[in-house]
């Protein structure tokens, strides 16, 4: 069997090794002409030289350009071997003994081809180089010292040639194995490069089809990728400008549209620092001109081992969406203001009538109480609508005053206790035994607690319990409302703070409400610099925790 992918191609092996053999033979012949001209003129030397020249003449054959070794090519090293064996008969072999060294090159030729059959044929063939010595020993023409030298040459020379061929074979096999490994590695890298290129093209195509802007940049802030929406944006590429440079020069403003965002607080710099953004709303464009609202999300990208690969920003133009929300807020605000005046008037007249309830019968007094509760509910609804309409355009305005949160919580509990009793829900409050001072808007905090308690009452079946706790924790005050109600699914918990969102369980159970309570709670708490946490399991109740800074 012949290797389809030899370590060294036939032309290179033949040119280097046979060329070196021919050159060394020529030099040796010149030296012999000087020291023993008679040996060169013998028929044995002429025949041996002819065989070596014949082997060298094979270099001109075009077949050696083949990438694979062919059986006939091995005639070259075997001709060299035969030529040197014949040369040894010239002049008694004494002057030509050094020519045995030339056969190291044909032996290497055989080994480098990594052909076992050639190596097995070469081993017995090496015995021919000792034929002249064996014949002289049999003829007894040598003295004792010469006989010893001839015997050593007849034995050692073939052995050395076989060992040289085997060593060349082993080295070639090791190098060939390494070559195969390198080739396999190159193929793997080539395949990986093609896969990466296909993935990159697919990613570019997908990103270019998105209607949102995507920017990818290195951990050092160097640009990597920008999709078509941003590359072709008139605001970034007008007049042939570089969109990357234009993006870095964009000025962003807070939600009030006039307060500039500091450079170090820009979305780009925050993500570069390792922050994660989710739906950060900013305005871009001059305050006195056309402005656009952008929702920015992004963060760092890491490998499984934690290596920081890149940073990503996703930018969505939500101008039309916010304009629609503002129009809705204006409408809600206008309608709420129009409703608040007649409701206030109705509430005033109902208070007067209820003060004179002894003048009416029990039936009429009952009607008046029902009307009062309905008006109160409508006034609370109007209050919530006005709060929602105002909180989207700007943070809720607060009137911070030093207050005792124990009193605020107790008053809120008292305001809803009657509703809890009518529902058959047990309401328990566990305030500390001492005042809890805080600088907050007492009216707004009371609204937070009332909204939480109202939700808990609505979603807790009769016979359930609601526990209210006020806890001091360092510089913060914690209000915790825990109920044994119907609970909230994990999917719905992600949307709890959306305005007008109501869980399917609430709609199917016909529970009153329009989905504003928790949105208002979150707006008020965040205006105070606090946070709201919700823990719930469907069918096992809900716990809402409000953390407020006391300072």
C-alpha positions as CSV (number, residue, x, y, z in Angstrom):
1,X,0.0,0.0,0.0
2,X,1.3,3.4,-0.9
3,X,0.5,6.6,1.2
4,X,-1.7,9.0,-0.7
5,X,-0.3,11.9,1.4
6,X,3.5,11.2,2.0
7,X,5.5,13.4,4.4
8,X,7.9,14.4,1.6
9,X,6.8,14.2,-2.1
10,X,8.8,12.0,-4.5
11,X,10.4,14.8,-6.4
12,X,11.7,16.5,-3.3
13,X,13.0,13.2,-1.8
14,X,14.7,12.2,-5.0
15,X,16.2,15.6,-5.8
16,X,17.7,16.2,-2.4
17,X,18.9,12.7,-1.5
18,X,19.9,11.4,-4.9
19,X,21.4,14.7,-5.8
20,X,23.5,14.6,-2.6
21,X,24.5,10.9,-3.3
22,X,25.6,11.9,-6.8
23,X,27.6,14.9,-5.6
24,X,29.3,12.9,-2.8
25,X,30.1,10.1,-5.3
26,X,31.7,12.6,-7.7
27,X,33.8,14.1,-4.9
28,X,34.8,10.6,-3.8
29,X,35.8,9.7,-7.4
30,X,38.0,12.7,-7.7
31,X,39.8,11.8,-4.4
32,X,40.2,8.2,-5.6
33,X,41.8,9.5,-8.8
34,X,44.4,11.2,-6.7
35,X,45.1,8.5,-4.2
36,X,44.5,5.3,-6.3
37,X,43.8,6.0,-9.9
38,X,44.0,2.3,-10.7
39,X,40.9,1.6,-8.7
40,X,38.9,4.0,-10.8
41,X,39.9,2.4,-14.0
42,X,38.7,-1.1,-13.0
43,X,35.7,-2.7,-14.7
44,X,33.9,-3.1,-11.3
45,X,34.2,0.7,-10.6
46,X,33.0,1.6,-14.0
47,X,29.9,-0.7,-13.7
48,X,29.2,0.6,-10.2
49,X,29.5,4.2,-11.3
50,X,27.2,3.4,-14.3
51,X,24.5,2.1,-11.9
52,X,24.8,5.2,-9.7
53,X,24.6,7.5,-12.7
54,X,21.6,5.5,-14.0
55,X,19.8,6.0,-10.6
56,X,20.6,9.8,-10.8
57,X,19.3,9.9,-14.4
58,X,15.9,8.9,-13.2
59,X,15.5,12.4,-11.8
60,X,14.6,13.6,-15.3
61,X,11.6,11.3,-15.4
62,X,8.3,13.3,-15.2
63,X,6.7,10.6,-13.1
64,X,8.5,11.9,-10.0
65,X,6.2,14.9,-10.1
66,X,3.4,12.6,-8.9
67,X,2.2,13.4,-5.3
68,X,2.4,9.7,-4.4
69,X,5.2,7.2,-4.5
70,X,5.0,4.5,-7.3
71,X,6.7,1.1,-7.0
72,X,9.1,1.8,-9.9
73,X,10.5,4.8,-8.1
74,X,12.2,2.6,-5.6
75,X,14.6,1.5,-8.4
76,X,16.6,4.6,-7.6
77,X,17.8,3.7,-4.1
78,X,18.2,0.0,-5.0
79,X,20.4,1.0,-8.0
80,X,22.5,3.1,-5.6
81,X,22.8,0.1,-3.3
82,X,23.8,-2.2,-6.2
83,X,26.3,0.3,-7.6
84,X,28.2,0.6,-4.3
85,X,28.1,-3.2,-3.9
86,X,29.8,-3.6,-7.3
87,X,32.3,-0.7,-6.5
88,X,33.5,-2.7,-3.5
89,X,35.1,-5.2,-6.0
90,X,37.4,-2.5,-7.4
91,X,41.1,-2.8,-6.4
92,X,40.4,-5.3,-3.6
93,X,37.8,-3.1,-1.9
94,X,40.3,-1.3,0.4
95,X,40.1,2.1,-1.3
96,X,36.3,1.9,-1.8
97,X,35.3,1.1,1.7
98,X,34.6,4.7,2.5
99,X,31.9,4.7,-0.3
100,X,29.7,2.6,2.0
101,X,28.9,5.8,3.8
102,X,27.1,7.0,0.7
103,X,24.4,4.4,1.3
104,X,23.1,6.3,4.3
105,X,21.3,8.6,1.9
106,X,19.5,5.8,-0.1
107,X,18.6,4.2,3.3
108,X,17.1,7.5,4.4
109,X,15.3,7.6,1.1
110,X,13.6,4.3,1.8
111,X,12.7,5.2,5.4
112,X,11.2,8.6,4.5
113,X,8.7,7.0,2.1
114,X,7.2,5.1,5.1
115,X,6.6,2.0,2.9
116,X,6.9,-1.2,4.9
117,X,7.3,-3.4,1.8
118,X,10.2,-1.3,0.5
119,X,11.8,-1.4,4.0
120,X,11.4,-5.3,4.1
121,X,13.0,-5.6,0.6
122,X,15.8,-3.1,1.5
123,X,16.9,-5.1,4.6
124,X,18.1,-8.3,2.8
125,X,19.4,-6.2,-0.1
126,X,21.9,-4.5,2.2
127,X,23.7,-7.8,2.5
128,X,25.0,-7.2,-1.0
129,X,27.4,-4.5,0.1
130,X,29.3,-7.1,2.0
131,X,29.6,-9.6,-0.9
132,X,33.1,-8.4,-1.9
133,X,34.4,-8.8,1.6
134,X,32.8,-12.3,2.0
135,X,34.4,-13.4,-1.3
136,X,37.9,-12.1,-0.3
137,X,37.5,-13.9,3.1
138,X,36.7,-17.2,1.3
139,X,39.7,-16.7,-1.1
140,X,42.0,-16.2,1.9
141,X,43.8,-13.3,0.1
142,X,43.6,-11.1,3.2
143,X,46.0,-11.0,6.1
144,X,44.7,-11.3,9.7
145,X,44.1,-7.6,10.2
146,X,42.4,-7.2,6.7
147,X,40.3,-10.3,7.4
148,X,39.0,-8.8,10.6
149,X,38.2,-5.5,8.9
150,X,36.4,-7.3,6.1
151,X,34.4,-9.4,8.5
152,X,33.3,-6.3,10.5
153,X,32.4,-4.5,7.3
154,X,30.3,-7.4,6.0
155,X,28.4,-7.6,9.2
156,X,28.1,-4.0,10.5
157,X,27.5,-2.2,7.2
158,X,24.2,-3.9,6.4
159,X,23.1,-3.6,10.0
160,X,23.9,0.2,10.0
161,X,22.0,0.7,6.8
162,X,18.9,-1.1,8.1
163,X,19.0,0.8,11.3
164,X,19.3,4.1,9.4
165,X,16.3,3.2,7.2
166,X,14.3,2.2,10.3
167,X,15.2,5.4,12.1
168,X,14.2,7.5,9.0
169,X,10.9,5.5,8.9
170,X,10.2,6.2,12.6
171,X,11.0,9.9,12.3
172,X,8.9,10.2,9.1
173,X,6.0,8.4,10.8
174,X,6.1,10.7,13.9
175,X,6.3,13.8,11.7
176,X,3.6,12.5,9.4
177,X,1.3,11.9,12.4
178,X,2.0,15.4,13.6
179,X,1.3,16.7,10.1
180,X,-2.0,14.9,10.1
181,X,-2.9,16.4,13.4
182,X,-2.0,19.9,12.1
183,X,-4.0,19.2,9.0
184,X,-7.0,18.1,11.0
185,X,-6.6,21.2,13.3
186,X,-6.4,23.4,10.2
187,X,-9.6,21.8,8.8
188,X,-11.3,22.3,12.1
189,X,-10.3,25.9,12.2
190,X,-11.4,26.4,8.6
191,X,-14.8,24.8,9.5
192,X,-15.1,26.9,12.6
193,X,-14.2,30.0,10.5
194,X,-16.9,29.2,8.0
195,X,-19.4,28.5,10.7
196,X,-18.5,31.8,12.4
197,X,-18.8,33.6,9.1
198,X,-22.2,32.0,8.4
199,X,-23.4,32.8,11.9
200,X,-22.2,36.4,11.5
201,X,-24.0,36.8,8.2
202,X,-27.1,35.3,9.7
203,X,-26.9,37.6,12.7
204,X,-26.3,40.6,10.5
205,X,-29.3,39.7,8.3
206,X,-31.6,39.1,11.3
207,X,-30.5,42.3,13.1
208,X,-30.9,44.3,9.9
209,X,-34.5,43.1,9.7
210,X,-35.4,44.4,13.2
211,X,-37.2,47.7,13.5
212,X,-35.2,48.6,16.6
213,X,-31.7,49.8,16.8
214,X,-28.9,47.5,18.0
215,X,-25.4,48.5,18.9
216,X,-22.6,46.1,19.9
217,X,-19.3,47.4,21.2
218,X,-16.2,45.9,22.9
219,X,-15.5,46.0,26.7
220,X,-13.2,49.0,25.9
221,X,-16.0,50.8,24.0
222,X,-14.7,50.1,20.5
223,X,-17.4,49.7,17.8
224,X,-18.2,46.2,16.7
225,X,-21.7,46.2,15.1
226,X,-24.5,48.6,14.3
227,X,-27.6,47.4,12.6
228,X,-29.4,48.9,9.6
229,X,-32.0,50.9,11.5
230,X,-29.2,53.0,13.1
231,X,-26.7,53.0,10.2
232,X,-29.3,54.4,7.9
233,X,-31.0,56.7,10.4
234,X,-31.2,60.2,8.9
235,X,-30.4,61.7,12.4
236,X,-27.1,59.8,12.5
237,X,-26.0,59.6,8.9
238,X,-27.2,62.9,7.3
239,X,-24.6,64.7,5.1
240,X,-22.4,61.6,5.0
241,X,-21.6,61.6,8.7
242,X,-20.2,58.5,10.4
243,X,-23.2,57.0,12.4
244,X,-20.9,55.8,15.1
245,X,-19.5,59.2,15.7
246,X,-22.9,60.8,15.5
247,X,-24.3,58.3,18.0
248,X,-21.5,59.3,20.5
249,X,-22.5,63.0,20.1
250,X,-26.2,62.5,20.7
251,X,-27.5,64.5,23.7
252,X,-30.1,62.8,25.8
253,X,-32.6,64.4,28.2
254,X,-34.6,63.2,31.2
255,X,-38.4,62.5,31.0
256,X,-39.1,66.2,31.5
257,X,-37.4,66.7,28.1
258,X,-35.2,69.6,29.3
259,X,-32.9,68.3,31.9
260,X,-29.8,67.0,30.2
261,X,-28.4,63.6,31.2
262,X,-24.7,63.9,32.3
263,X,-22.2,62.2,29.9
264,X,-21.1,59.8,32.6
265,X,-24.8,58.8,33.1
266,X,-25.5,58.1,29.5
267,X,-26.8,54.7,28.6
268,X,-23.5,54.0,26.7
269,X,-21.3,54.8,29.7
270,X,-23.5,53.0,32.1
271,X,-23.4,49.8,30.1
272,X,-19.7,50.3,29.6
273,X,-19.4,50.3,33.4
274,X,-21.2,47.0,33.6
275,X,-24.7,48.2,34.4
276,X,-27.8,46.5,33.0
277,X,-30.5,48.7,31.6
278,X,-34.1,47.7,31.0
279,X,-36.5,50.1,29.2
280,X,-34.8,53.3,30.2
281,X,-36.8,56.2,28.8
282,X,-34.9,59.2,27.4
283,X,-35.6,62.0,25.1
284,X,-33.2,63.1,22.3
285,X,-33.3,66.3,20.2
286,X,-33.2,70.0,21.2
287,X,-35.7,70.9,23.9
288,X,-37.0,73.7,21.6
289,X,-37.2,71.5,18.5
290,X,-38.4,68.1,17.4
291,X,-37.7,65.5,20.1
292,X,-37.9,61.7,20.0
293,X,-38.5,59.3,22.9
294,X,-36.3,56.3,23.1
295,X,-36.5,53.1,25.2
296,X,-33.0,51.9,25.9
297,X,-32.1,48.4,27.2
298,X,-28.7,46.8,27.3
299,X,-25.9,45.3,29.3
300,X,-22.7,43.3,29.2
301,X,-22.4,39.9,27.5
302,X,-20.3,37.3,29.2
303,X,-19.2,33.7,28.4
304,X,-20.1,30.8,30.6
305,X,-16.7,31.2,32.2
306,X,-17.3,34.9,33.0
307,X,-15.2,36.4,30.2
308,X,-16.5,39.8,29.2
309,X,-17.1,39.5,25.4
310,X,-19.0,42.7,24.5
311,X,-21.7,45.2,25.4
312,X,-25.1,45.5,23.7
313,X,-27.6,48.4,23.5
314,X,-31.1,48.0,22.1
315,X,-32.8,51.2,21.2
316,X,-36.5,51.5,20.4
317,X,-38.3,54.6,19.2
318,X,-41.4,54.9,21.4
319,X,-42.3,58.5,20.5
320,X,-45.6,57.5,19.0
321,X,-46.4,55.2,21.9
322,X,-45.7,57.9,24.6
323,X,-47.6,60.5,22.6
324,X,-50.6,58.2,22.6
325,X,-50.2,57.7,26.4
326,X,-49.9,61.4,26.9
327,X,-53.1,61.9,24.9
328,X,-54.8,59.3,27.1
329,X,-53.5,60.9,30.2
330,X,-54.8,64.3,29.1
331,X,-58.2,62.8,28.4
332,X,-58.2,61.0,31.8
333,X,-57.1,64.1,33.6
334,X,-59.7,66.2,31.9
335,X,-62.5,63.7,32.5
336,X,-61.4,63.3,36.1
337,X,-61.4,67.0,36.8
338,X,-64.8,67.3,35.3
339,X,-66.1,64.5,37.5
340,X,-64.4,65.7,40.7
341,X,-66.6,68.9,41.0
342,X,-70.0,67.2,40.9
343,X,-68.8,64.4,43.1
344,X,-67.6,66.9,45.7
345,X,-71.0,68.7,45.5
346,X,-72.8,65.4,45.9
347,X,-70.6,64.4,48.9
348,X,-71.3,67.7,50.5
349,X,-75.1,67.4,50.2
350,X,-75.0,63.8,51.4
351,X,-73.0,64.8,54.5
352,X,-75.7,67.4,55.3
353,X,-78.5,64.9,54.7
354,X,-76.8,62.3,56.9
355,X,-76.4,64.8,59.7
356,X,-80.2,65.1,59.7
357,X,-80.9,61.4,59.2
358,X,-83.2,61.3,62.2
359,X,-85.7,63.3,60.1
360,X,-85.9,60.5,57.6
361,X,-87.0,57.0,58.0
362,X,-84.6,54.0,58.3
363,X,-85.2,53.0,54.7
364,X,-84.2,56.5,53.4
365,X,-81.2,56.7,55.7
366,X,-80.0,53.3,54.3
367,X,-80.3,54.7,50.8
368,X,-78.2,57.7,51.8
369,X,-75.4,55.5,53.2
370,X,-75.3,53.4,50.0
371,X,-75.1,56.7,48.0
372,X,-72.3,57.9,50.3
373,X,-70.2,54.8,49.9
374,X,-70.7,54.9,46.1
375,X,-69.6,58.6,46.0
376,X,-66.6,57.8,48.1
377,X,-65.6,55.0,45.8
378,X,-66.0,57.3,42.8
379,X,-63.9,60.0,44.5
380,X,-61.1,57.5,45.2
381,X,-61.3,56.4,41.6
382,X,-61.0,60.0,40.4
383,X,-58.1,60.6,42.8
384,X,-56.3,57.5,41.4
385,X,-56.9,58.6,37.8
386,X,-55.5,62.0,38.5
387,X,-52.4,60.5,40.2
388,X,-51.8,58.2,37.2
389,X,-52.2,60.9,34.7
390,X,-49.7,63.1,36.5
391,X,-47.1,60.5,37.4
392,X,-46.2,59.6,33.8
393,X,-45.2,63.2,32.8
394,X,-43.1,63.8,36.0
395,X,-42.4,62.3,39.3
396,X,-45.2,62.7,41.9
397,X,-44.8,65.9,43.8
398,X,-44.3,65.3,47.5
399,X,-44.9,67.4,50.6
400,X,-42.4,65.9,53.0
401,X,-43.0,66.6,56.6
402,X,-41.8,64.9,59.8
403,X,-44.5,62.4,60.8
404,X,-45.1,59.3,62.9
405,X,-45.6,56.4,60.5
406,X,-47.4,54.4,63.3
407,X,-50.2,57.0,63.2
408,X,-50.2,57.1,59.4
409,X,-50.5,53.3,59.1
410,X,-53.2,53.1,61.9
411,X,-55.3,55.7,60.2
412,X,-55.1,53.9,56.9
413,X,-56.1,50.6,58.6
414,X,-59.0,52.4,60.3
415,X,-60.1,53.8,56.9
416,X,-60.6,50.3,55.4
417,X,-61.6,48.3,58.5
418,X,-65.3,48.7,57.9
419,X,-64.9,47.3,54.3
420,X,-62.9,44.4,55.7
421,X,-65.7,43.6,58.3
422,X,-68.4,43.7,55.6
423,X,-66.3,41.2,53.6
424,X,-65.8,39.0,56.6
425,X,-62.0,39.3,56.5
426,X,-60.0,39.7,59.7
427,X,-57.7,42.7,59.6
428,X,-54.8,42.8,62.2
429,X,-52.3,45.6,62.6
430,X,-49.0,45.1,64.5
431,X,-47.3,48.5,64.9
432,X,-44.3,49.0,67.1
433,X,-44.9,50.2,70.7
434,X,-43.1,53.5,70.0
435,X,-43.3,56.3,67.3
436,X,-41.5,55.7,64.0
437,X,-40.4,59.1,62.8
438,X,-39.9,59.7,59.1
439,X,-39.8,62.6,56.7
440,X,-42.4,61.6,54.1
441,X,-45.6,62.8,52.5
442,X,-48.1,61.5,55.0
443,X,-51.0,61.8,52.6
444,X,-49.2,59.8,49.9
445,X,-47.9,57.1,52.3
446,X,-51.5,56.8,53.7
447,X,-52.6,56.4,50.1
448,X,-50.0,53.6,49.6
449,X,-51.2,51.7,52.6
450,X,-54.9,52.1,51.8
451,X,-54.3,50.8,48.2
452,X,-52.4,47.8,49.5
453,X,-55.1,47.0,52.1
454,X,-57.9,47.6,49.6
455,X,-56.3,45.1,47.2
456,X,-55.8,42.6,50.0
457,X,-59.5,42.8,51.1
458,X,-60.7,42.5,47.5
459,X,-58.6,39.4,46.7
460,X,-59.0,37.6,50.1
461,X,-62.2,35.4,50.4
462,X,-64.4,35.7,53.5
463,X,-62.8,34.1,56.5
464,X,-59.3,35.0,55.4
465,X,-56.9,37.2,57.3
466,X,-54.8,40.3,56.5
467,X,-51.8,41.2,58.7
468,X,-50.2,44.7,58.6
469,X,-46.8,45.2,60.1
470,X,-44.6,48.3,60.5
471,X,-40.9,47.5,61.0
472,X,-37.8,49.7,61.6
473,X,-34.7,48.6,59.8
474,X,-31.7,50.9,60.0
475,X,-32.5,54.1,58.1
476,X,-35.6,52.5,56.5
477,X,-39.1,51.8,57.5
478,X,-40.8,48.7,56.2
479,X,-44.6,48.3,55.7
480,X,-45.6,44.7,55.1
481,X,-49.1,43.6,54.1
482,X,-49.7,39.9,54.1
483,X,-53.0,38.2,53.1
484,X,-54.3,34.7,52.7
485,X,-56.0,35.5,49.4
486,X,-56.1,33.9,46.0
487,X,-52.5,34.7,45.2
488,X,-50.9,35.7,41.9
489,X,-49.3,33.5,39.2
490,X,-45.6,34.0,38.3
491,X,-46.6,35.2,34.8
492,X,-49.0,37.8,36.2
493,X,-46.4,39.0,38.8
494,X,-44.3,40.4,35.9
495,X,-47.1,42.8,34.9
496,X,-48.4,43.7,38.4
497,X,-47.2,47.3,38.2
498,X,-48.6,48.0,34.7
499,X,-51.4,50.6,34.7
500,X,-54.9,49.1,34.1
501,X,-53.5,45.5,34.3
502,X,-55.8,43.0,36.0
503,X,-55.1,39.3,36.5
504,X,-57.4,36.8,34.7
505,X,-58.4,35.4,38.1
506,X,-59.6,38.8,39.2
507,X,-61.7,39.3,36.0
508,X,-63.2,35.8,36.2
509,X,-64.2,36.3,39.9
510,X,-65.7,39.7,39.0
511,X,-63.6,41.5,41.6
512,X,-64.0,45.3,41.5
513,X,-61.1,47.4,40.4
514,X,-59.5,48.9,37.3
515,X,-55.9,47.9,37.8
516,X,-54.4,51.2,39.1
517,X,-53.7,50.5,42.8
518,X,-50.2,48.9,42.5
519,X,-49.1,51.3,39.7
520,X,-49.9,54.2,42.0
521,X,-48.2,52.5,45.0
522,X,-45.0,52.0,42.9
523,X,-45.0,55.6,41.7
524,X,-45.4,57.1,45.2
525,X,-42.8,54.8,46.8
526,X,-40.3,55.4,44.0
527,X,-40.9,59.2,44.4
528,X,-39.8,58.7,48.0
529,X,-36.7,56.8,46.9
530,X,-38.1,53.4,48.2
531,X,-38.9,50.1,46.6
532,X,-41.9,47.7,46.4
533,X,-41.5,43.9,46.5
534,X,-44.2,41.3,45.9
535,X,-44.1,37.7,46.9
536,X,-47.0,35.5,46.0
537,X,-48.1,31.9,45.1
538,X,-51.3,31.2,43.3
539,X,-53.8,30.0,45.9
540,X,-51.6,30.7,48.9
541,X,-51.8,34.4,49.4
542,X,-49.6,37.5,48.7
543,X,-47.1,39.5,50.7
544,X,-46.3,43.1,49.6
545,X,-43.3,44.8,51.2
546,X,-42.7,48.6,51.0
547,X,-39.4,49.9,52.0
548,X,-39.2,53.7,52.6
549,X,-36.2,55.8,53.6
550,X,-36.9,57.6,56.8
551,X,-34.6,60.6,56.1
